Amino acid sequence: MPALLHLDASARRRSISREIGDAFAESWRASNPEGTYVHRDLAAEPVPHIGEAWTELCDYVMANRITQIGRYHEAVRTPEQAAAWAVTEPLLSELVAADVVLIATPMYNYSIPSSLKAWLDQVTFPKMSLAGRRFVVATARGGAYSPGAPKEKFDHQERYLRDFFAGHFAVEDTTVVAAEWANSRVDPDLAHLRDKHDELYADALRTAHGLGKEF
């Protein structure tokens, strides 16, 4: 059965990135009625930041050339490491079980929310591979950071996630659906761009819905 892992990272309960992510998830679930769907709200239930015991698990995995995810538990040798593994293991199991990983995240301060970074840190180990899985990023950005935009060079969100998935997970198949100029909803200085934002937002919802049928 196909499986979808859906992560939300926005601090807003009603957010553009959540709405775009929901459009994908709802379409995917309608197209895969027998599939497995897991949703985790990283803002409502934050994942703890990694601690020293987690680094010890990582070091053991690397030193002993353990590349099979199913063997990571062998690194647990102390009560502190067991406690760290108790946090990581369910998160990692959800990730490994998924065929499609949907991450709905805003851009915060040119990058990703700390809630999403904490999750990434918890589930990432040396030389691991999630090849064969597909990642979808549903995102909203206050300004414009797409190719050719003046602030393109400040995009440490989409580029970071693409590089992270390729470099750490061996996943090259990342699809990004973005709605830009979101700040035009609240910033008087960007009010003249509201129509452009509404157009991009509507297009992102349509694209996400269509992708949900295809994945």
N, C-alpha and C positions, 0 to 999 in steps of 0.2 A: 504494500500500500504506500502511496506517496505521502510524504510528511512535510509540513510547513512549520517552521519556527518563526514566530512574529515577535519582534522586540520593539517597544516604544521607549524613547528616551527624552521626549520633550517634558519640560517642567510644567507646561500648560496642560490642563485636562482637556481643553478644546483647542487644538492646534492644527495648523495646516499640514504639518508632517504626519500627524496622526490620521487626519482625514484622507490623505493620499495613501498611506499605508493601509487603512481600512478598506479603501476602494479595491486595492489589490487583493487583500485577504478575503474579502467577501466574494469577489469574483472567482478566486482560486477555490474556495470552499464549495461554491456552487458547481464548479466544474469537476471537483474531486469529492463527491459526497461520501465516499468511503475512506477518504484520506484522513491522516492524523493531523490535528491542528493544536499547537501549543502557543499560548500567548504569555509574554512576560513583560510587565511594565517596570522598567528600570528606574523610573522616577518615583512611582508609588511605593515600590519595594526595592530600595537601592541595594546593590550588591556591595559587600564590604571591599575596601581596598586591600590589596595584597599586603602581607606582612613578611617578617623574616622567615617564618616556617615555610611559607610558599616558596621563597627563594631557595630554601634547602631542598624542597621537592624538585625544583627545576634543575638545580645543580646535580642532584643524583641521577636524574633522567639523562642529562647531558654526559656526565662522567661515565655512565654505564651503557652509553649508546642505545638507549631505549627509544625506539621510534614508533613502536606500536602503542596506540592510545590505550588499548585494553590492558597494557602492562604498567601504566603510570602508578597504579596503586602500590606497586612494589617499592616505591620510594618512601613510603610511610614507615618510619622507624621510631618516632617519639610521640608522646601525647600531643605535643604542640603541632606536629606535622599531621597527626590524625585529625585534629580540629580544623586545620587549614584544608585538608583534603575533603572534609565533610561539607565545606562551602563550595569547593571547586567541582566535586564529582557530579552533583545533579545538574549544574550548569553545562558541564562538558558533555554529559549524557544526552541532554536535550539537543545540543549542537550536533553531535555525531549522528543522532537518529534522524536529523532533518535532511531532506533532499533539496529543499529550498529554504534559504534564510532571508527573511524580510526584516530590514532594519529601518524603522521610521525615526528620523532624527533631524532636528533643526541644526543650523549653523549657529554656534555661540562663539562670539569673539574670534571669528575666522576659523574655528575648529569644531570639534565635536563636544557634546556635554560630558562632564566628568563621570556621570552615571554610566555612559556607554564605554568610556575608557576603562572604568573599573571592571566592567564585564569582560572586555577584551583581554585585560591583563589576567583575569582569573582563568580564562579558557585557553590561553596560549602557552604552549610549551616548545622547547627547542626541537627544530627539525620535524615538526608534525606536519601531516598532510591531510587536507580535506578535499583533495582533488575529486572532481566529479560532481560536487555540489554547486548549486547556483545561488548567487547572492543578489538581492535586490535592495537598493537604498532609496527610500522615499524621503525626500527632504524639502525643506523650505529655507530660504535665505532672505535676509532683510534687504540686501542690495542685489547687484548683478555681478557674478563671478564667472560666468560662462566664457568660453574662448573669445577673445577679442574685446572683452569688457575691460575698462580701466583698472578694475580691482581684481582681475584674473589672477595676478601674482600673489594675492593675499589668500587664495583659496587653500586652506590647510584642512579642509573637510573632505570633499569628494576625492581629491588627489591622495590625501592621507589614507582614506579607507580603501581605495583601489590598490595602493601600494601595500597596505597592510595585508589585505587578503591574498595578493599575489606573492608577497615576500614571506609571510608566515604560514599561510594555509595552502599555498600552491594552487590558488583559485584565480583563474584569469577571467572567468565569466561573471562579471559584475555589471549589473544594469542599474543606472541611476535615473530616477524620475524626480525632477526638481521644479519648484515654483519659486521664482525670484521676485524681487521688489516687494516682499511681504511688509516691509516697514511703511509702505505707502498707505497702509490701513490706519496708521497712528501718527506718522510724522508729517506735520503740515508742510515741511519743505519738500516732501516727496509726493504730495497729494496729486500733482499733475501726472504721476505715473500709475495711478490707481487703475485706470482702464487697462494699461499694459499688464499689470499684475493680475487683474481678473482674467484676462485672456490666457496668461501663462498658467494660472491656477486651474482654470477649466480644462485646459489641454492636459495638464498633469493628471487630473482625475480621470479623464478619458483614457489616457495612455496606461495608467495603472490598472484600470478596469480591464482593458484589452490584454495586458500582459498576464493578468491573473488567469485568463482563459487559456493562455498559451503555455504557461509553466507547469 
